[in-house]
């Protein structure tokens, strides 16, 4: 089949810093991220992430290799903070905004995070746990801050607001760092079902390689500099982080960030504003959307790819999505330790009930309960 002929895997960047800077220069004033009615261009994302990095470099004690946690939903401030931290040489610790106090203490201490970018609504919770962590710098933001700075809760924390970071950073000099492919870029926490959550160590090379692997598999439906990819899944999770903050950014696409995908009505209203070409979701989200008359009435004529991961895709969900949108879902499989995609169905070659073939450069072995290699399936007729 054609999709067996994956293009040669190439790493065209020396680090994620290199990717962010070259991509921003390449696509300039094209839209990069849209959220809550505000669209930011590649130039604006580059500028604001540079201001953020300059502040970290000049106004804090943080140095390359230090860990910074980001505890935000899907808002543009997440992107700016993540790119800015990477450009300052820091290691990302993506953190779920819904974590309990116990989970926060564990992740902050286990990762060694000394700085945190947090949603302002979570400041009262943070105030309860911060003395049990190593967090020294707290940067807070409201979802609407980039549109109209909002009043934030008053706590005993000496937090600095995100907009002040950008304002001060604009007056400071930025010193470019040059990590290598082997430099650690993120501690991506995973598991928890069999004990405490553990931080998977992902390098710049890990992230770049997986982006190249996925691009090799789905590149036939990517139009560089033109695509609009909807991001309802949390970008603090490695699945959406890879798709939206690395792959589609590198391809010059615009990611539409959805802060609260549980608000199905709000999500549909947002979708109606964009001729979206790509969508990533989960089984339950596909079903929930397709049961809404307003969703069925949307224009799906531009939709070229739908990706499913994170949980098994049921035949019922796949079928109702295809009947509603005319687009077949490409299911994949991955894990945080592989940053994350291991296998993925190529568009046009999907096989329902499978997770696709391994992406280029990946070997997969299945072991039985005795740790013996399982026999291969018989060849298809």
ABEGO torsion letter per residue (X at the ends): XAAABBBBBBBABABAAAAAAAAAAAAEABBABBBGGBBBBAAAAAAAAAAAAAAAAAABABBBGBBBBBBBBBBAAAAAAAAAAAAAGBBBBBBBAABBAAAAAAAAAAAGBABBBBBAAAAAAAAAAAAABABABBBBBBAAAAABBBBBBBBABBBBBAAAAAAAAAABBBBBBBBBAABBABBBBBEGAAEBBBBBBBBAAAAAAAAAAAAAAAAAABBBGABBBBBABBAABAAAAAAAAAAAAAAGBBBBBBABAABAAAAAAAAAABBBABBBBBAAAAAAAAABAAAAABBAAABABBBBBGBBBBAAAAAAAAAAAGBBBBBBBBBAAAOABABBBBBGABBBGBAEBBBBGBBBBBBBAAGBBBBBBBBBX
